[in-house]
Amino acid sequence: MTPNSATSAPSAPSRRSFLASTAVAAAAVAGGMPLLAACGGSDSGSGGGTSAGKGAKKLLPAYVATNVVTPDIAAKNGSAVGFTSKLDIASLKTSVPKKLGKGGKVSIMSPFWGSPPKGDNAYYKAMNDLIGVDVQWQNQDGNTYDQKLGAVLASSDIPDVVVIPGWNMGGKIPSAIIGKFADLGPYLSGDAIKQYPNLAAIPTDAWQRSLFGGKLRGLPQPAPYVTGIVPLYRKDIFDKEGYEVPTSADEFTALCKEITNARAKRWACLDMKWTAFQSFGVLSGSEKPLGWNLVDGKMVYRIETQEYLEALEWTRKLFAAGYVHPDAKLGKSAATDPGPKFAAGEFLIYAQNISQWWSRTAEQATQNPDYKIWGMDIFGHDGGSPTLWAEQPAGIFAFVSKKASESVIRDVLAVANVTAAPYGTKEYMLTNYGVEGTHYTVKNGVPTKTDQGNNEVINAYVMVASPTATIAHPDFPEVAKAQVEWQQRMGAFTKKSSFYGMQITEPSRYTNLSNDFEQLEDDVVRGRKKISDMQQAVSDWKSKGGDKLRDWYKKLLDENGPAAS
């Protein structure tokens, strides 16, 4: 899986960042699994297809930017919007002036991480009263959600709303989405969405990703399309030791040599494979379809490129030279929290989700006041500008049952219009923090969750729909500013591949064709396999179906054109 972007909420895990503690979790956020959408493909999923047919534009909602709140830093080059001011509860805006819900009941099944609160808790009551809908939550263990999801979708008893993350869309789930969930187009396409102003302010790219089987079926959680994996480093130690941030692959290697002192239990970094892919311009991750691109009239997959091999070889040399922390050599870095050893200075650089820029800062703020984590700009391997590739603009979706009545659908959209309220509004604060005084307090413009808030205000309404990607940390505004500016600088070097924003499922005979490459990558960089083994694997991939899959992607693009957005 590919590490990917995650937005950050103020002083609390965001809709995505609560999953983003590891690179694997961050991949999930991006929705990297291929999805069925039947323009040119069968509903069974065996033939494959894409959501981006030439008629897709008419299915998309009109975009109407919100003017309720003005961010301190506007979105640019695919970045999130940023807020750097202290939070003033008294000046919060209202984005939903009247209840749109009609008092009906709506059942929602969603993944949940942790212990779900009781159904009659103060947070749920406050949200339902604001929306005008009686939401009944059917929270399911997020770690085993795919199993529950499969069973529910195979039955005739489906909740009114089902939240499906992209990483749970394997197997028969894509065809179930088309068969079991409603077309929201009549309520949201074109100007119809203007009844729901917060939904109308969701970027068009995210709605493009919500097309399944030629219909607008999903309510999306938008994400920045800029890569979300940042080379994070200990700026305080860099400043103390006089280390300079590298601007090329050779400079990075030289810096690693300077830092590493195994006897003193200090190594330069963890596994830098993802930074290598970025630095060498490798097509975005292993997620489909972003690993494919049309280059000079030929369809190319990421594993076939010279840049891919060069990135692996560079990473292998870091391991071979002993610059990588032993935990990463053993493969532990993805399975354990790197935070404590990073804080202890056992290694000074690691590639992780941008959300950790803030979360690590917050962790260490009181116990280690000199600690400063920062993000390196991604360098071109040769010292020039990097070539980065856009990630998917949405990856978690809420779907409404086909059996739902119009009144239920309207109530669901009333819920989504509240949960998609922008930062700086009363609706956003209630959705993300709960009730002031009960779930959080505010001191010096910084909201802090109470114990009750930490127990109740998690993983629920935030899963239905989101506002445009937002970064805001009232406790560390300098971090919020730095994160957004990092995204904007990297966004200037970011390209969109031929399949950006599309929902695609590959024909079933090719579904598992690339499954073994991530493990082989890890083996190569750790010296357990050779570059020649990777070259052989690519040759085998071509003969076992890769070349035919290339033809399929080329035909798909020829017939449908690029994404409508």
C-alpha positions as CSV (number, residue, x, y, z in Angstrom):
1,M,0.0,0.0,0.0
2,T,1.0,3.6,-0.5
3,P,1.3,6.1,2.2
4,N,-0.9,9.0,1.5
5,S,-2.3,12.3,2.6
6,A,-4.2,13.1,5.7
7,T,-5.6,16.4,6.8
8,S,-5.3,17.6,10.4
9,A,-8.0,18.9,12.8
10,P,-7.3,21.3,15.6
11,S,-5.9,19.7,18.7
12,A,-7.5,16.3,18.0
13,P,-7.3,13.5,15.5
14,S,-8.9,14.5,12.2
15,R,-11.2,12.3,10.1
16,R,-8.2,10.8,8.6
17,S,-5.3,11.4,11.1
18,F,-6.7,9.0,13.7
19,L,-5.8,6.3,11.2
20,A,-2.5,7.8,10.1
21,S,-0.1,6.6,12.8
22,T,1.6,4.3,10.3
23,A,2.4,4.5,6.6
24,V,0.0,1.5,6.1
25,A,-2.8,3.4,7.7
26,A,-2.1,6.5,5.7
27,A,-2.4,4.4,2.6
28,A,-5.9,3.4,3.6
29,V,-6.9,7.0,3.8
30,A,-6.2,7.5,0.1
31,G,-8.6,4.8,-0.9
32,G,-6.0,3.0,-2.9
33,M,-8.1,-0.1,-3.6
34,P,-9.5,-0.3,-7.2
35,L,-13.2,0.2,-7.4
36,L,-15.8,-0.8,-9.9
37,A,-17.6,1.8,-11.9
38,A,-19.4,0.5,-14.9
39,C,-18.9,3.0,-17.7
40,G,-17.6,0.4,-20.2
41,G,-17.5,-2.4,-17.6
42,S,-19.9,-4.9,-16.2
43,D,-21.6,-4.6,-12.9
44,S,-20.2,-8.0,-11.9
45,G,-16.7,-6.6,-11.6
46,S,-15.2,-9.3,-13.8
47,G,-14.8,-7.0,-16.8
48,G,-13.7,-3.8,-15.1
49,G,-14.3,-0.2,-15.9
50,T,-14.1,3.4,-14.9
51,S,-16.2,6.2,-13.4
52,A,-14.8,8.8,-15.8
53,G,-16.9,8.3,-18.9
54,K,-17.3,11.3,-21.2
55,G,-20.7,12.0,-19.7
56,A,-19.5,12.1,-16.1
57,K,-19.4,15.9,-15.9
58,K,-23.2,16.2,-15.9
59,L,-23.3,14.0,-12.9
60,L,-21.1,16.2,-10.8
61,P,-22.5,18.7,-8.3
62,A,-22.0,22.4,-8.9
63,Y,-19.1,23.8,-6.9
64,V,-20.0,26.8,-4.8
65,A,-17.2,28.0,-2.5
66,T,-18.1,28.8,1.0
67,N,-17.9,32.4,2.2
68,V,-18.9,31.7,5.8
69,V,-15.4,31.5,7.0
70,T,-12.2,32.8,5.3
71,P,-9.1,30.7,6.0
72,D,-5.9,32.4,7.1
73,I,-4.1,30.5,4.3
74,A,-6.0,29.8,1.1
75,A,-5.6,26.4,-0.7
76,K,-3.0,26.5,-3.4
77,N,-1.4,23.9,-5.6
78,G,-3.6,21.2,-4.2
79,S,-3.0,22.0,-0.5
80,A,-5.4,22.1,2.4
81,V,-6.6,25.4,3.6
82,G,-4.9,26.6,6.8
83,F,-6.0,28.4,10.0
84,T,-3.3,29.9,12.2
85,S,-5.4,32.1,14.6
86,K,-6.5,31.3,18.1
87,L,-10.0,29.9,18.4
88,D,-12.6,32.5,19.5
89,I,-15.7,30.6,20.5
90,A,-17.7,33.8,20.6
91,S,-17.0,34.6,17.0
92,L,-17.9,31.2,15.5
93,K,-20.0,31.5,12.4
94,T,-23.2,29.7,11.6
95,S,-23.2,27.7,8.3
96,V,-26.5,25.9,8.8
97,P,-29.0,28.5,9.8
98,K,-32.0,26.2,10.0
99,K,-32.5,22.5,10.6
100,L,-32.8,20.6,7.4
101,G,-33.6,17.3,9.0
102,K,-37.3,16.4,9.3
103,G,-37.1,14.4,12.5
104,G,-36.8,10.9,11.0
105,K,-34.6,8.1,12.1
106,V,-31.4,7.2,10.1
107,S,-29.2,4.1,10.9
108,I,-25.5,4.5,10.1
109,M,-23.0,1.7,10.0
110,S,-19.4,2.9,10.3
111,P,-15.9,1.6,11.3
112,F,-14.9,2.6,14.8
113,W,-11.5,2.4,16.5
114,G,-11.7,2.2,20.3
115,S,-14.7,1.6,22.6
116,P,-18.0,3.0,21.2
117,P,-19.9,5.2,23.6
118,K,-23.5,4.5,24.7
119,G,-26.0,5.4,22.2
120,D,-27.7,8.0,24.4
121,N,-24.6,10.0,25.2
122,A,-24.5,13.8,25.3
123,Y,-22.6,14.2,22.1
124,Y,-25.0,12.1,20.0
125,K,-28.0,14.0,21.5
126,A,-26.5,17.4,20.8
127,M,-25.6,16.5,17.2
128,N,-29.1,15.0,16.5
129,D,-30.8,18.0,18.0
130,L,-28.7,20.4,15.8
131,I,-29.4,18.4,12.6
132,G,-33.0,17.5,13.2
133,V,-32.4,13.8,12.6
134,D,-32.4,10.8,15.0
135,V,-29.1,9.1,14.0
136,Q,-28.8,5.6,15.3
137,W,-25.2,4.5,15.2
138,Q,-24.2,0.9,14.4
139,N,-20.4,1.2,15.1
140,Q,-18.3,-1.7,14.1
141,D,-14.7,-2.6,14.9
142,G,-12.6,-0.8,12.3
143,N,-9.9,-3.5,12.5
144,T,-12.3,-6.2,11.3
145,Y,-14.7,-4.0,9.4
146,D,-14.2,-5.7,6.0
147,Q,-15.6,-9.0,7.5
148,K,-18.7,-7.3,8.9
149,L,-19.1,-5.2,5.7
150,G,-19.1,-8.2,3.5
151,A,-21.7,-10.0,5.6
152,V,-24.0,-7.0,5.8
153,L,-23.9,-6.2,2.1
154,A,-24.6,-9.8,1.3
155,S,-27.8,-9.7,3.4
156,S,-31.1,-8.0,2.7
157,D,-30.9,-6.0,5.9
158,I,-28.7,-3.0,5.1
159,P,-28.6,0.1,7.3
160,D,-29.8,3.4,5.8
161,V,-26.2,4.5,5.5
162,V,-23.0,2.5,5.3
163,V,-19.5,4.1,5.5
164,I,-16.9,2.3,3.3
165,P,-13.3,3.3,3.3
166,G,-11.4,2.8,0.1
167,W,-9.2,0.1,1.7
168,N,-12.3,-2.0,2.4
169,M,-13.4,-2.0,-1.3
170,G,-11.8,-5.2,-2.4
171,G,-13.4,-8.4,-3.5
172,K,-17.2,-8.2,-4.2
173,I,-17.6,-4.9,-2.4
174,P,-17.4,-2.7,-5.5
175,S,-20.3,-4.6,-7.2
176,A,-22.3,-4.4,-4.0
177,I,-21.9,-0.7,-3.9
178,I,-23.5,-0.5,-7.4
179,G,-26.2,-3.0,-6.5
180,K,-27.1,-1.9,-3.0
181,F,-26.7,1.9,-2.8
182,A,-28.8,4.8,-4.1
183,D,-28.1,7.3,-6.9
184,L,-27.8,10.6,-5.1
185,G,-27.6,12.5,-8.4
186,P,-31.2,13.7,-8.4
187,Y,-30.5,15.4,-5.0
188,L,-26.9,16.6,-5.6
189,S,-26.0,16.8,-9.3
190,G,-25.6,20.3,-10.9
191,D,-27.4,23.1,-9.1
192,A,-29.5,20.6,-6.9
193,I,-26.7,20.6,-4.4
194,K,-27.2,24.3,-3.6
195,Q,-29.8,23.2,-1.1
196,Y,-26.8,21.9,0.9
197,P,-24.3,24.7,0.9
198,N,-21.6,22.9,2.9
199,L,-21.8,20.0,0.5
200,A,-21.6,22.4,-2.4
201,A,-18.3,23.6,-1.1
202,I,-16.7,20.2,-1.3
203,P,-14.1,20.3,-4.2
204,T,-15.2,18.8,-7.5
205,D,-12.3,16.3,-7.5
206,A,-13.7,14.6,-4.4
207,W,-17.2,14.3,-6.1
208,Q,-15.5,12.8,-9.1
209,R,-14.1,10.0,-6.9
210,S,-17.7,9.5,-5.6
211,L,-19.0,8.2,-9.0
212,F,-19.6,4.5,-8.9
213,G,-21.2,2.5,-11.7
214,G,-22.0,5.7,-13.7
215,K,-23.9,7.2,-10.8
216,L,-23.1,9.7,-8.0
217,R,-23.4,7.3,-5.0
218,G,-20.9,8.4,-2.4
219,L,-20.6,11.3,0.1
220,P,-16.9,11.9,0.2
221,Q,-14.2,13.0,2.6
222,P,-11.9,15.3,0.6
223,A,-8.1,15.1,0.9
224,P,-5.3,17.2,-0.5
225,Y,-3.9,15.8,-3.7
226,V,-0.4,16.7,-2.6
227,T,1.6,13.8,-1.3
228,G,1.0,13.4,2.4
229,I,4.3,11.6,3.2
230,V,6.9,14.0,4.6
231,P,10.6,13.4,5.4
232,L,10.3,14.5,9.1
233,Y,13.4,15.4,11.0
234,R,14.6,16.6,14.4
235,K,15.2,20.3,13.6
236,D,16.4,21.0,17.2
237,I,19.3,18.5,16.8
238,F,20.0,19.6,13.2
239,D,20.4,23.2,14.5
240,K,22.5,22.2,17.4
241,E,24.9,20.0,15.4
242,G,24.9,22.3,12.3
243,Y,23.4,19.7,10.0
244,E,22.0,21.1,6.8
245,V,18.8,19.9,5.1
246,P,19.8,18.0,2.0
247,T,18.8,19.0,-1.5
248,S,19.9,15.9,-3.4
249,A,20.1,12.2,-3.0
250,D,23.9,12.4,-2.7
251,E,23.7,15.1,0.0
252,F,21.2,13.0,1.9
253,T,23.6,10.0,1.9
254,A,26.5,12.2,3.0
255,L,24.3,13.6,5.8
256,C,23.4,10.1,6.9
257,K,27.1,9.2,7.2
258,E,27.7,12.3,9.2
259,I,24.9,11.6,11.7
260,T,25.3,7.8,12.2
261,N,27.3,6.6,15.2
262,A,26.1,3.1,16.0
263,R,28.3,2.9,19.2
264,A,26.5,6.0,20.5
265,K,23.1,4.4,19.5
266,R,22.4,7.1,16.9
267,W,21.4,6.3,13.3
268,A,20.4,8.7,10.6
269,C,17.0,7.4,9.6
270,L,14.3,4.7,9.2
271,D,13.4,3.1,5.9
272,M,13.4,6.0,3.4
273,K,11.8,4.0,0.5
274,W,8.8,6.4,0.1
275,T,11.0,9.5,0.1
276,A,13.2,7.7,-2.5
277,F,10.1,7.1,-4.7
278,Q,9.2,10.8,-4.4
279,S,12.8,12.0,-5.0
280,F,13.2,9.9,-8.1
281,G,9.8,10.8,-9.5
282,V,8.3,7.3,-9.4
283,L,4.6,7.2,-10.3
284,S,2.4,7.5,-7.2
285,G,2.6,4.5,-4.9
286,S,1.2,1.1,-5.7
287,E,-2.4,2.1,-5.6
288,K,-4.5,1.7,-8.7
289,P,-4.9,3.4,-11.1
290,L,-2.4,6.0,-10.1
291,G,0.5,3.7,-10.7
292,W,-0.4,3.9,-14.5
293,N,0.3,6.9,-16.8
294,L,0.3,7.6,-20.5
295,V,3.9,8.6,-21.4
296,D,4.7,9.6,-25.0
297,G,1.7,7.7,-26.2
298,K,2.6,4.5,-24.3
299,M,0.9,3.2,-21.2
300,V,3.5,2.7,-18.4
301,Y,3.2,1.1,-15.0
302,R,5.4,2.3,-12.2
303,I,7.4,-0.9,-11.7
304,E,8.6,-0.8,-15.3
305,T,10.4,2.5,-15.0
306,Q,14.1,3.1,-14.5
307,E,13.3,5.6,-11.7
308,Y,11.7,2.8,-9.7
309,L,14.8,0.7,-9.8
310,E,17.0,3.7,-9.0
311,A,14.9,4.6,-6.0
312,L,15.2,1.1,-4.6
313,E,18.9,0.9,-5.2
314,W,19.5,4.2,-3.4
315,T,17.4,3.0,-0.5
316,R,19.3,-0.3,-0.5
317,K,22.6,1.6,-0.2
318,L,21.4,3.4,2.9
319,F,20.6,0.1,4.6
320,A,23.9,-1.5,3.4
321,A,25.9,1.4,4.8
322,G,24.4,1.0,8.2
323,Y,22.7,4.4,8.3
324,V,19.2,2.9,9.0
325,H,18.1,2.2,12.5
326,P,18.2,-1.6,13.3
327,D,14.4,-1.7,14.0
328,A,13.8,-0.7,10.4
329,K,16.3,-3.3,9.2
330,L,14.2,-5.9,10.9
331,G,11.0,-4.5,9.5
332,K,9.8,-3.3,12.9
333,S,9.3,0.4,12.0
334,A,5.9,-0.1,10.3
335,A,4.6,-2.2,13.2
336,T,5.7,-0.2,16.2
337,D,5.4,3.5,17.1
338,P,8.7,5.2,16.1
339,G,7.9,8.2,18.3
340,P,9.8,7.3,21.5
341,K,13.1,6.4,19.8
342,F,12.7,9.5,17.5
343,A,12.2,11.6,20.7
344,A,15.2,9.9,22.3
345,G,17.3,10.9,19.3
346,E,18.1,7.3,18.2
347,F,17.4,8.4,14.6
348,L,16.8,11.9,13.3
349,I,14.8,11.4,10.0
350,Y,11.8,9.3,9.0
351,A,9.2,9.4,6.3
352,Q,5.6,9.5,7.6
353,N,2.2,11.0,7.3
354,I,2.0,14.8,7.6
355,S,-0.3,14.5,10.6
356,Q,2.6,13.4,12.7
357,W,4.2,16.8,12.3
358,W,1.6,18.1,14.7
359,S,1.0,14.9,16.8
360,R,4.7,14.4,17.7
361,T,5.0,18.1,18.5
362,A,2.0,17.9,20.9
363,E,3.3,14.7,22.5
364,Q,6.7,16.2,23.5
365,A,5.6,19.8,24.2
366,T,5.6,19.6,28.0
367,Q,8.2,16.9,28.7
368,N,10.8,18.0,26.1
369,P,10.5,21.7,25.4
370,D,13.6,21.8,23.2
371,Y,12.1,19.1,20.9
372,K,11.3,20.3,17.4
373,I,10.1,18.1,14.6
374,W,10.0,19.7,11.1
375,G,9.4,18.6,7.5
376,M,12.1,18.5,4.8
377,D,11.2,19.6,1.3
378,I,11.4,16.7,-1.0
379,F,14.4,17.0,-3.2
380,G,15.0,15.9,-6.8
381,H,17.5,13.1,-6.6
382,D,19.9,15.0,-8.9
383,G,19.6,18.3,-6.9
384,G,17.0,19.8,-9.2
385,S,13.2,20.1,-8.7
386,P,11.4,16.9,-7.8
387,T,8.6,15.4,-9.9
388,L,5.8,14.4,-7.6
389,W,2.5,12.7,-8.5
390,A,-0.9,13.6,-7.2
391,E,-2.7,11.3,-4.8
392,Q,-6.5,10.6,-4.9
393,P,-8.7,13.5,-3.7
394,A,-11.0,11.4,-1.6
395,G,-10.9,7.9,-0.1
396,I,-13.7,7.4,2.5
397,F,-17.3,7.5,1.4
398,A,-20.8,7.2,2.9
399,F,-23.4,5.5,0.9
400,V,-27.3,5.5,1.2
401,S,-29.3,2.3,0.8
402,K,-31.2,1.9,-2.4
403,K,-34.2,1.0,-0.2
404,A,-34.2,4.3,1.5
405,S,-37.2,6.6,1.0
406,E,-36.8,10.1,-0.3
407,S,-37.4,11.4,3.3
408,V,-34.6,9.3,4.6
409,I,-32.2,10.4,1.8
410,R,-33.0,14.0,2.6
411,D,-32.3,13.4,6.3
412,V,-29.0,11.8,5.5
413,L,-28.1,14.8,3.4
414,A,-29.1,17.0,6.3
415,V,-26.6,15.1,8.5
416,A,-23.8,15.4,5.8
417,N,-24.5,19.2,5.4
418,V,-23.7,19.6,9.1
419,T,-20.6,17.3,9.2
420,A,-19.2,19.1,6.1
421,A,-19.3,22.5,7.8
422,P,-16.0,24.4,7.6
423,Y,-13.6,25.1,10.4
424,G,-14.5,28.2,12.3
425,T,-18.2,27.4,12.4
426,K,-20.4,26.3,15.3
427,E,-21.3,23.1,13.4
428,Y,-17.7,22.2,12.9
429,M,-16.9,22.6,16.6
430,L,-19.9,20.5,17.6
431,T,-19.1,17.8,15.1
432,N,-15.4,17.6,16.0
433,Y,-15.4,18.6,19.6
434,G,-18.9,18.2,21.0
435,V,-20.5,20.6,23.6
436,E,-18.3,23.3,25.2
437,G,-18.0,22.7,28.9
438,T,-19.0,19.1,28.6
439,H,-16.7,17.7,25.9
440,Y,-14.1,20.4,25.7
441,T,-12.9,23.6,27.3
442,V,-11.1,26.6,25.7
443,K,-8.2,28.3,27.3
444,N,-6.2,31.0,25.6
445,G,-7.9,30.2,22.3
446,V,-7.0,26.5,22.4
447,P,-9.7,23.8,22.8
448,T,-8.9,20.8,24.9
449,K,-11.0,17.7,25.1
450,T,-12.3,16.6,28.5
451,D,-12.3,12.9,29.5
452,Q,-15.9,12.7,28.4
453,G,-15.0,14.3,25.1
454,N,-12.3,11.8,24.5
455,N,-14.7,9.0,25.2
456,E,-17.7,10.3,23.2
457,V,-16.5,12.6,20.4
458,I,-14.7,10.1,18.2
459,N,-15.2,8.2,15.0
460,A,-18.9,8.9,14.5
461,Y,-20.4,11.9,12.6
462,V,-17.0,12.8,11.2
463,M,-17.3,9.7,9.1
464,V,-20.3,10.9,7.1
465,A,-18.8,13.8,5.0
466,S,-16.1,16.3,5.4
467,P,-15.4,19.9,4.5
468,T,-12.5,20.8,2.1
469,A,-9.2,19.5,3.5
470,T,-8.2,21.7,6.5
471,I,-5.2,22.1,8.7
472,A,-5.7,24.1,12.0
473,H,-3.8,23.7,15.2
474,P,-4.6,26.6,17.7
475,D,-2.1,25.1,20.1
476,F,0.7,25.1,17.6
477,P,-0.2,27.6,14.8
478,E,3.3,27.6,13.5
479,V,3.0,23.9,12.7
480,A,-0.3,24.5,10.9
481,K,1.3,27.2,8.8
482,A,4.4,25.1,8.1
483,Q,2.3,22.1,7.0
484,V,0.2,24.1,4.6
485,E,3.2,25.9,3.2
486,W,5.0,22.6,2.7
487,Q,2.0,21.2,0.8
488,Q,1.9,24.3,-1.4
489,R,5.7,24.2,-2.2
490,M,5.4,20.4,-3.0
491,G,2.2,21.0,-4.9
492,A,4.1,23.3,-7.3
493,F,6.0,20.2,-8.4
494,T,3.0,17.8,-8.5
495,K,1.6,16.4,-11.6
496,K,-1.7,14.6,-12.2
497,S,-1.5,11.2,-14.0
498,S,-3.8,10.2,-16.8
499,F,-6.1,8.4,-14.3
500,Y,-6.1,11.0,-11.5
501,G,-9.5,11.1,-9.6
502,M,-11.0,8.1,-11.4
503,Q,-12.7,5.2,-9.8
504,I,-11.4,2.1,-11.6
505,T,-11.6,-1.6,-11.1
506,E,-9.3,-3.9,-13.1
507,P,-10.7,-7.1,-14.7
508,S,-10.8,-9.8,-12.0
509,R,-8.1,-11.9,-13.8
510,Y,-5.6,-9.1,-13.1
511,T,-6.6,-8.2,-9.6
512,N,-3.7,-9.9,-7.8
513,L,-1.1,-9.4,-10.4
514,S,0.9,-6.8,-8.5
515,N,0.3,-8.1,-5.0
516,D,3.9,-9.3,-4.3
517,F,5.8,-6.2,-5.3
518,E,5.6,-4.3,-2.0
519,Q,7.2,-7.2,-0.1
520,L,9.8,-7.6,-2.8
521,E,10.6,-3.9,-2.6
522,D,11.2,-4.3,1.1
523,D,13.4,-7.4,0.6
524,V,15.5,-5.6,-2.0
525,V,16.2,-2.5,0.1
526,R,17.1,-4.7,3.0
527,G,19.5,-6.7,1.0
528,R,17.5,-9.9,1.1
529,K,16.9,-9.8,-2.6
530,K,18.8,-8.2,-5.5
531,I,17.8,-5.6,-8.1
532,S,18.0,-8.4,-10.6
533,D,15.3,-10.2,-8.7
534,M,13.1,-7.2,-9.1
535,Q,13.9,-7.0,-12.8
536,Q,12.9,-10.7,-13.2
537,A,9.7,-10.1,-11.3
538,V,8.8,-7.2,-13.6
539,S,9.5,-9.5,-16.6
540,D,7.3,-12.2,-15.1
541,W,4.6,-9.6,-14.4
542,K,4.6,-8.6,-18.0
543,S,4.2,-12.1,-19.3
544,K,1.6,-13.1,-16.8
545,G,-0.8,-10.4,-17.8
546,G,0.9,-7.0,-17.3
547,D,1.2,-6.4,-21.0
548,K,-2.5,-7.3,-21.5
549,L,-3.4,-5.1,-18.6
550,R,-1.5,-2.2,-20.2
551,D,-3.6,-2.7,-23.3
552,W,-6.8,-2.6,-21.2
553,Y,-5.8,0.6,-19.5
554,K,-4.9,2.2,-22.9
555,K,-8.3,1.2,-24.3
556,L,-10.0,2.5,-21.2
557,L,-8.4,5.9,-21.6
558,D,-9.0,6.0,-25.3
559,E,-12.7,5.3,-24.8
560,N,-13.4,7.4,-21.8
561,G,-10.9,10.2,-21.8
562,P,-9.3,11.6,-18.7
563,A,-11.2,12.4,-15.5
564,A,-14.0,14.9,-15.9
565,S,-12.7,17.2,-13.2
